[in-house]
């Protein structure tokens, strides 16, 4: 007998299947909570170790379904997420992920859910789900301008027939963008895009994966909103002839109460700093700086004279043999005005503290959302995939600046770091960035607006539960 949810409509069973990166898993979990709060059943698929890393005190309507990730000798023992491997080895993780196909297929056949929401990686899944009459939603954890930039039709992405074949082609906006835009790559970033259409160790390219997802899906969910650069959502619908359903910017709503052992010493240090003067620096878990880059970044912090909190996490998959050390004497020279934290940090609590006056970020979309929800101006140092395009868009909105870099090789100097920090955090010229960031916080941090998007997504899934 069919079950019903709180408003009398038939209960949905939604399966979610994120890519093996916690920058993807956590937003998928956030979406899962929102769906469950509306009375619907959610099956959350991932690998055994990743599920053990997640909180267990969730809605009884959310069921974690652990799968065994196939082992590859190229991956470290127990590596099941991007945080466990070096950036250059992620293509092996994709190959292992593709080995989940039989287990996922068996689960879908047994459960017959109404919807499956999946990430960019399982290119084989839309066809399988369609054959089982399961509705299919593609939820890539990138924003609308990146998705529009990478390809203008699924067929071109699948066939590798993009007209852009050289670095120069990616230094300008694509020809299919019909409105003025400054969103494009810089020369030192564009090599990644040139190679994105070539198969990697998994046997297929990222462009192929994305094209297959678009071709086989009934709709696209985007971590985006109509209140911020909405023209990109319209362009995506025009390009791919699919409904594009924004899920909102998904500002995190659960900030811990500040009583845990990690937060208290950090809070005590922040409490002792001048309001609005601390630079918070975090570059994510996948950026691996060279010795030179790390040295220039550290010396730039020192040269700025500003107090700083550096979330200095060991790069993903790094070992003692490839670890990079801070410059000699740096910690001793800055110990009275800086804190370098080498393990997990409560980023939301730090960003919510009134001593923070600027966020030096790699421009991952989740970090951008978290920084802007608290109205912090950004000092941008992008490195990977979508980060450069994010930085261009945010510079255009005047919520911060990019650290100046050499256009050929992307190198930067301690002086460029120090001058950028000072300009944004303490100089009069930086006031405009603070004002604009604070204005955007009214969109990025609006929990009521987010709830409206959540309601709309769940309504969409209910109304379109019978898919071709």
Secondary structure, 3 states (H helix, E strand, C coil): CCCECCCCCECCEEEEECCCCHHHHHHHHHHHHHHHHCCCEEEEEEEHHHHHCCCCCCCCCEEEEEECCCCCCCCCCCCCCHHHCCHHHHHHHHHHHHCCHHHHHHHHHHHCCCEEEECCCCCCHHHHHHHCCCEEEECCCCCHHHHHHHCCCHHHHHHCCCCCCCHHHHCCCCCCCCCCCCCCCCHHHHHHHHHCCCCCCCCCCHHHHHHHHHHHCCEEEECCCCCCCCHHHHHHHHHHCCEEEECCCCCCCCCCCCCCHHHHHHHHHHHCCCCCCEEEEECCCCCCCCHHHHHHHHHHHHHHCCCEEEECCCCCCCCHHHCCCCCCCHHHHHCCCEEEECCCCCHHHHHCCCCEEEEEECCCHHHHHHHHHCCCCEEECCCCCCHHHHHHHHHHCCCEEECCCCCCCCCCCHHHHHHHHHHHHCCHHHHHHHHHHHHHHHHHCCHHHHHHHHHHHHHHHHHCCCCC
